[in-house]
């Protein structure tokens, strides 16, 4: 006769999500307000960014707080004609 083993459930480990937390609206707002780098992309679109020098200014650091470093990796594709955001990009 075959012997049966008792069922023993496996330990379930939480899945580690490698993606960063979503970008906060405060960072997007700060890049729109304080950007100093503009690159024309054609078709009435402009890429807006914060330079390292601008990011370390007191008013920008006060607005961003701990997220100042993350704001340096964010670029916003801006539609000049409609005055609206097309896409928010973040470097890895």
C-alpha positions as CSV (number, residue, x, y, z in Angstrom):
1,X,0.0,0.0,0.0
2,X,1.2,3.5,-0.8
3,X,1.9,5.9,2.0
4,X,0.5,9.4,1.7
5,X,2.4,12.5,2.8
6,X,0.4,15.2,4.5
7,X,-0.1,18.3,2.5
8,X,2.3,21.1,3.5
9,X,1.8,24.5,1.9
10,X,4.7,26.4,0.5
11,X,5.7,29.7,2.1
12,X,4.6,32.5,-0.2
13,X,7.0,35.3,-0.6
14,X,5.8,38.8,-1.7
15,X,6.8,39.7,-5.2
16,X,9.4,42.5,-5.3
17,X,8.3,45.1,-7.8
18,X,11.4,46.6,-9.5
19,X,9.5,49.6,-10.8
20,X,9.9,52.9,-8.9
21,X,7.0,54.6,-7.2
22,X,4.9,56.7,-9.6
23,X,6.1,60.2,-10.1
24,X,4.3,62.7,-7.8
25,X,2.5,65.7,-9.2
26,X,4.7,68.0,-7.1
27,X,7.7,67.0,-9.2
28,X,5.9,67.6,-12.4
29,X,4.6,70.9,-11.2
30,X,8.2,71.9,-10.1
31,X,9.7,71.0,-13.5
32,X,7.0,73.1,-15.2
33,X,7.5,76.1,-13.0
34,X,11.3,76.1,-12.6
35,X,12.6,74.5,-15.9
36,X,15.6,76.2,-17.4
37,X,16.4,73.8,-20.3
38,X,14.2,73.9,-23.3
39,X,14.8,71.8,-26.4
40,X,12.7,72.4,-29.5
41,X,11.4,69.0,-30.7
42,X,9.6,70.3,-33.8
43,X,5.9,70.3,-34.5
44,X,5.3,72.9,-31.8
45,X,6.6,70.6,-29.1
46,X,9.3,71.4,-26.5
47,X,11.2,69.3,-24.0
48,X,11.4,70.9,-20.6
49,X,14.0,70.0,-18.0
50,X,15.8,71.2,-14.9
51,X,19.6,71.6,-15.1
52,X,21.8,70.5,-12.2
53,X,22.6,74.1,-11.4
54,X,18.9,75.2,-11.3
55,X,18.0,72.1,-9.2
56,X,20.4,73.1,-6.5
57,X,19.0,76.6,-6.1
58,X,17.3,77.3,-2.7
59,X,13.8,78.0,-4.1
60,X,13.8,74.8,-6.1
61,X,15.1,72.7,-3.3
62,X,12.5,74.2,-1.0
63,X,9.7,73.3,-3.4
64,X,10.9,69.8,-4.1
65,X,12.4,68.7,-0.8
66,X,13.7,65.1,-0.8
67,X,12.5,64.6,-4.4
68,X,15.0,67.1,-5.9
69,X,17.3,64.4,-7.2
70,X,14.4,62.6,-8.9
71,X,13.3,65.9,-10.6
72,X,16.7,66.1,-12.2
73,X,15.8,62.9,-14.2
74,X,12.4,64.1,-15.3
75,X,11.7,65.7,-18.7
76,X,8.3,66.9,-19.9
77,X,7.2,67.0,-23.5
78,X,5.1,70.2,-23.8
79,X,2.7,71.2,-26.6
80,X,3.2,74.9,-27.2
81,X,0.0,75.4,-29.3
82,X,-2.4,73.7,-26.8
83,X,-0.3,74.6,-23.7
84,X,-0.6,71.0,-22.4
85,X,1.6,68.1,-21.3
86,X,2.1,65.5,-24.0
87,X,4.2,63.1,-22.0
88,X,6.2,62.9,-18.8
89,X,9.5,61.1,-19.2
90,X,11.8,59.8,-16.4
91,X,15.3,58.4,-17.0
92,X,16.1,55.2,-15.2
